[in-house]
Amino acid sequence: KGIMISLTIFCISTPIGIALAMGLLEALSVVAESRSTISLVSGLIQGLSTGFFLYITFVEMICDEISNGKDLLLKTLFLSIGLLIIGTSTIIHNYSEQGGHGHE
């Protein structure tokens, strides 16, 4: 029962949070005089969401999984593979946004 309540809250709050952030950025783009203000607010919003994601991932989920001691090597392997995939895709994405060139 507790899991269903948590899932329901998550499913309701996620789209509300996205809508609020999009609305804030849209309103800011009308009011703000400089693009740097919009970039700053966007960066703060993304930083908050990334911080929540990292906290939940590393403090709540991974600590629980590692503390039970079962299949520790396998869990570490898949965690490493996941981090490698995310890191590689980020590098490829940034490289492709720059047109295949480094900073010029």
Kinemage of the C-alpha trace (Angstrom):
@kinemage 1
@onewidth
@group {chain A} dominant
@subgroup {mainchain}
@vectorlist {calphas} color= white
{ca lys a 1} P 0.000 0.000 0.000
{ca gly a 2} L 2.832 2.406 0.838
{ca ile a 3} L 4.495 1.750 -2.516
{ca met a 4} L 1.279 2.588 -4.392
{ca ile a 5} L 0.920 5.859 -2.492
{ca ser a 6} L 4.538 6.772 -3.271
{ca leu a 7} L 4.096 5.904 -6.942
{ca thr a 8} L 0.894 7.943 -7.140
{ca ile a 9} L 2.557 10.977 -5.568
{ca phe a 10} L 5.507 10.622 -7.948
{ca cys a 11} L 3.245 10.240 -10.992
{ca ile a 12} L 1.286 13.346 -10.034
{ca ser a 13} L 4.192 15.532 -8.935
{ca thr a 14} L 6.491 14.848 -11.889
{ca pro a 15} L 4.298 16.408 -14.610
{ca ile a 16} L 3.365 19.248 -12.254
{ca gly a 17} L 7.059 19.990 -11.656
{ca ile a 18} L 7.801 19.876 -15.378
{ca ala a 19} L 4.880 22.186 -16.146
{ca leu a 20} L 5.942 24.642 -13.435
{ca ala a 21} L 9.529 24.740 -14.707
{ca met a 22} L 8.396 25.194 -18.310
{ca gly a 23} L 5.956 27.919 -17.287
{ca leu a 24} L 8.628 29.692 -15.261
{ca leu a 25} L 11.093 29.617 -18.153
{ca glu a 26} L 8.430 30.770 -20.616
{ca ala a 27} L 7.380 33.659 -18.365
{ca leu a 28} L 11.005 34.548 -17.782
{ca ser a 29} L 11.734 34.589 -21.505
{ca val a 30} L 9.021 37.246 -21.942
{ca val a 31} L 10.181 39.379 -19.000
{ca ala a 32} L 13.961 38.882 -18.978
{ca glu a 33} L 16.098 41.271 -20.921
{ca ser a 34} L 19.106 39.013 -21.275
{ca arg a 35} L 19.545 35.442 -22.378
{ca ser a 36} L 22.009 34.882 -19.530
{ca thr a 37} L 19.214 35.276 -16.943
{ca ile a 38} L 17.178 32.558 -18.649
{ca ser a 39} L 20.258 30.331 -18.821
{ca leu a 40} L 20.955 30.911 -15.130
{ca val a 41} L 17.406 30.000 -14.059
{ca ser a 42} L 17.392 26.992 -16.390
{ca gly a 43} L 20.700 25.845 -14.915
{ca leu a 44} L 19.372 26.223 -11.367
{ca ile a 45} L 16.244 24.204 -12.174
{ca gln a 46} L 18.292 21.485 -13.877
{ca gly a 47} L 20.746 21.482 -10.979
{ca leu a 48} L 17.962 20.958 -8.455
{ca ser a 49} L 16.423 18.110 -10.413
{ca thr a 50} L 19.835 16.494 -10.938
{ca gly a 51} L 20.599 16.829 -7.231
{ca phe a 52} L 17.351 15.095 -6.290
{ca phe a 53} L 18.023 12.344 -8.810
{ca leu a 54} L 21.573 11.753 -7.568
{ca tyr a 55} L 20.502 11.767 -3.921
{ca ile a 56} L 17.748 9.229 -4.506
{ca thr a 57} L 20.001 7.067 -6.659
{ca phe a 58} L 23.126 7.006 -4.521
{ca val a 59} L 21.786 7.417 -0.988
{ca glu a 60} L 18.446 5.657 -1.073
{ca met a 61} L 18.705 2.965 -3.730
{ca ile a 62} L 22.343 1.957 -4.061
{ca cys a 63} L 23.064 1.928 -0.323
{ca asp a 64} L 20.134 -0.414 0.245
{ca glu a 65} L 21.219 -2.695 -2.582
{ca ile a 66} L 24.845 -2.871 -1.484
{ca ser a 67} L 24.064 -3.304 2.209
{ca asn a 68} L 22.239 -6.606 1.704
{ca gly a 69} L 25.501 -8.118 0.371
{ca lys a 70} L 23.941 -10.399 -2.246
{ca asp a 71} L 25.473 -10.360 -5.755
{ca leu a 72} L 27.722 -7.425 -4.875
{ca leu a 73} L 30.104 -8.035 -7.793
{ca leu a 74} L 27.242 -8.216 -10.278
{ca lys a 75} L 25.640 -5.053 -8.893
{ca thr a 76} L 28.949 -3.200 -9.071
{ca leu a 77} L 29.477 -4.395 -12.645
{ca phe a 78} L 26.067 -3.175 -13.813
{ca leu a 79} L 26.477 0.128 -11.962
{ca ser a 80} L 29.801 0.646 -13.734
{ca ile a 81} L 28.305 -0.263 -17.113
{ca gly a 82} L 25.439 2.173 -16.546
{ca leu a 83} L 27.792 4.993 -15.596
{ca leu a 84} L 29.949 4.237 -18.648
{ca ile a 85} L 26.915 4.360 -20.956
{ca ile a 86} L 25.667 7.636 -19.490
{ca gly a 87} L 29.124 9.228 -19.630
{ca thr a 88} L 29.748 8.066 -23.191
{ca ser a 89} L 26.364 9.262 -24.412
{ca thr a 90} L 26.966 12.669 -22.803
{ca ile a 91} L 30.343 13.007 -24.508
{ca ile a 92} L 28.891 11.933 -27.869
{ca his a 93} L 25.968 14.353 -27.482
{ca asn a 94} L 28.252 17.281 -26.626
{ca tyr a 95} L 30.589 16.368 -29.488
{ca ser a 96} L 27.721 16.220 -32.002
{ca glu a 97} L 26.312 19.575 -30.813
{ca gln a 98} L 29.650 21.180 -31.610
{ca gly a 99} L 29.493 19.868 -35.179
{ca gly a 100} L 32.138 17.236 -34.590
{ca his a 101} L 34.791 19.766 -33.590
{ca gly a 102} L 36.334 20.799 -30.340
{ca his a 103} L 36.027 24.285 -28.904
{ca glu a 104} L 36.984 26.875 -31.469
